[in-house]
Amino acid sequence: MENNYVPFSSEIKEIIKHTDIEYTFRMAFEGDVKPGQFFEVSIPKYGEAPISVSGIGEGTVDLTIRKVGKVTNEVFELYEGQHFFMRGPYGNGFDVNLYKGKELVVIAGGTGVSPVRGVVDYFSKNIAELKGMTLIAGFKTPNDILFLEDFGSWKKNMNVILTVDCAEDNTSCQIGLVTQYIPKLEIKDLENANAIVVGPPAMMRFSAQGLLDYGFKEENIWRSQERKMCCGVGKCGHCKIGDVYVCLEGPVFNYTKGKTLID
């Protein structure tokens, strides 16, 4: 019988620095995994932390980690070729097949870009499988932008709006909140268009409302509650919202369900 509590050792294949406190660790992993799922990363004696999958490769997964606590502090002390423990993947993730043949809008804020990066990257490489795609991504400042090189390649295949809350005059980003760009969308088939929203709770709430005001159907909007993750298997209760265990039923929810999960 498989014990999904047992972690396994994984080798750090590559470390990619984004900011002073945010690195992507490319980890050895063989198995099925979807964008939006997450792993528990653990360091003996220090504990574990849930980290969303930010990329999927041949024999690897990317985990974009922010240095914010004792576990992640220890992870940042490691180098390529060393190991840390992981267990997972957990959660349902995003199913790219749901969006094929339709228009897709992805709205992400800050570290919320990580769980949807796999979706964006997939369709950037297979853009013919969609009828059109727009990515709206927001960060606090230009120095906080994650996956900057990816944005450059994504722009070649889709409409990309990269915005920051504030910036100096010499930035190439647009300035403002992601929500202000929703009314400017050019959607041709609202009946079937899909949207994904990931980010801080307030940003997701106002973005979803903006999409509804634009004319999107509730059942065509998807959101991730990934910030609620903890043990990954529904035992600790940290992820529970009402009667829903987010780590078991989510973290990705259709808006018809997600709107009832008040975070």
N, C-alpha and C positions, 0 to 999 in steps of 0.2 A: 504493500500500500504506500502510495506516494505521500510524503510528509512535506507540505508546502511551507512549513516553518523553517526548514533546514536551509541555511545559506550555502552558497558555493563560492569558491575563490575565482576571481576573474582578473586577467592581466590587463593593465593599462597599456593600450596600443599607441595612443597619441593623446597629447594634451594641447588644447587650443585655447588661447587666452582671448577673451573678449573685453573685459574690463579688469580693474584691480581686484574685484571680488567675485567675478563670474568667469568660470572656465568650463569648457566642454571636455569631458573625459570620454575618449573612445575606448570602449571596453570589449574584450573578447566575449562573444556570446553566440551559441548555436541553438536555434530554436525559433518558434513562431512568435512574432511580436508585432503589434500594431501601433501606429501613432496615437498618442493620448493615453497609452498604458503607462505603468510606472513600476519601478523596482525599489526595493528596500536596500539601501546601501548601509553596510555596517562595518564598524571598526571595533575589534575586541577591547573591552574595558571602557569604551566611550559611548556605545549605543548604536542606534541606527536612525536613518532619515529616509523618507520617501522622496524619490526623484523621478520626474517624468521623463519618458523617452523623447529625445529631441532629434533623433536621426537613426536610420536603420541601414546597415550596410551588409556586405557579404562577410558573415562571420563576426559582425560587430554590432553594437548598439552605442549610440551617443547619449550621454547623460550630462546635461548642462546644470552645473552645481553652483549655487551662490554661497559664499563664505559667511554664514550667519550664526553658527553655533559650534558646540564642541565637536560634534561628529564631522561636520564639513570643514572645520578648522584643521582637523587631523588629515582629512582627505587631501587638502591643499599642500600638505607636507610631503606628499608622495610624488614619484617621478615615473616617467615612461619605463615600462618593463617591470615595475612593481605591481602588487596586487592589493585589492580589497575585496571584502565579501559582499555578495548580492543575493537576494532571493526575489523570485518573481518570474515573468511579469504578472502584474495584477491589474484588475479593472477591465472594462470592456473596450476602451479605445474608440477611435474613429474608423468607420468602415468606408473606405474610398468608393466602394461600389455603389453606395447610396447616392452619390453625387454625379456619377457619370451620365453624360448626355444632357446635362442641365447647366444653367448658369450658377456659378458659385461665388459667394462673397465671404471672405475670411476677415474678421476683425479681431485683432489681438493687441493687448496692452502689456508692456514690460516683459517680465519673464513668462507671461502667457503666450509669447511667441514659441516657446520651447515645445509644448505639447502639440502644436499645430504645424510645426516646421516640417514634419514628415509628410503631412497632407499637401502642403504647398510645394514641397520638393517633388513629390510624386507627380502632381499635375503639371508642374513646370516642365518635367521631362516627358509628359504624356498629354500635352495640352489639347490634342485633337479629341480626347475623350470627354471634353467639356464643350459647352456652347459659348463659354466666356468666363473669365475669372478676374476678380478684383481682390487685392490684398490691401487692407488698411491696418497699419501697424503704428502704435504710438509708444514713445519713450519719454522720460523726463527731460533729458538733455541729449545732445549728440554723443557725449561721452558714455552714455548708458546704452547705446544701441548694440544689440546682440546680432550676430550673424550678418555683419555688414557686407561681406563678400557675397553671401547668398542673395542679398537684396539686389546686387548688381546683376547677377545671372537671372533672377526671377523677372526682372524688368523687361528682359528680352522676349518673354513669352506671355506676360499678363500685365494687367493694369496694376501698378504698385503705388500706393500713397504712403509715404514714410513721413511721420509727423512727430514733433517734439513739443513738450509743454512750454519750454523756453529755450532760447539759444542766442548766441552772439550773431552779429550780422553776417559772418562769413560761413554760415552753414548752408548746405544744399538741401536740407530738409525743409518741409513746410512746418509752420508753427500753428499749434492749436490742438484741441481735443479730437479724438477719433470720431466722436459723434457728429461733429460739424460737417464731416464729409459724406455722411449717409444720404442726405437729401440730394447730393450731387451725383449719385450713382445713376448709371444709364443701363437699366435692366429692360430687356426686350420682352421677356416672358415671365411676368410676376407670378403667374399661376403655378409655375413649376420651379422657380428659382430657389436655391438653398443658401443658407447662411450658417457660418460657424462663429461663435463668439467665445473668446477666452481671455481672462484677465482678472483684475481686482473686482470684488463684488459690485461696487457702485458703477464701475465702467461697464460690466456685463449687463447690469440692469438698465442703464440708460441707452446702451447700444441696442439691446433687444427692443426697447420701446421705440427707438428711432427706426428700426427695421419694420416694426409693426405699423408705425405711422406712414412709412413709405409704401406699404402694401404687401409686405411679406406675410405669408400664412404662418400661424403659430407652429403648425406641424412641420414646417420646412426650416425651422431655426433649431440649431444645436448648440449646446453650451457645455463647458467642462467645469466641474466642481473640484478640480484637482488639488486645490489648497486645503481641502478637508482631510486628505489622506493621513493615515498614521500607521497602524499595524499591517494593513493590507488584506486582512482575512476576516474582518468584522468581529473581532474578539474584544478589542479595547474600548469600543464605543465612541471614540473620538470623532469618527466620521458620521455619526448618527444625526440625522435631521428629521425630527418627527419619528416616523416609523421606518424611515429609509436608511439603510447602511450604504453610504455613498461608495465605499471601496468595493462593495459586492455588486451593487446594481449600476454603478457608474464607473469612473467619474463623469463619463459623457452621458448627457441626458437630452432627449428631445425637449424643446421648450414647453410643450404641453404638460410635461412632468416637472421639468426644471423650475418653472415659474412658481411652483408650490414649495420649493426648497429654499426657505428664507435663511440666508447665511449671516 
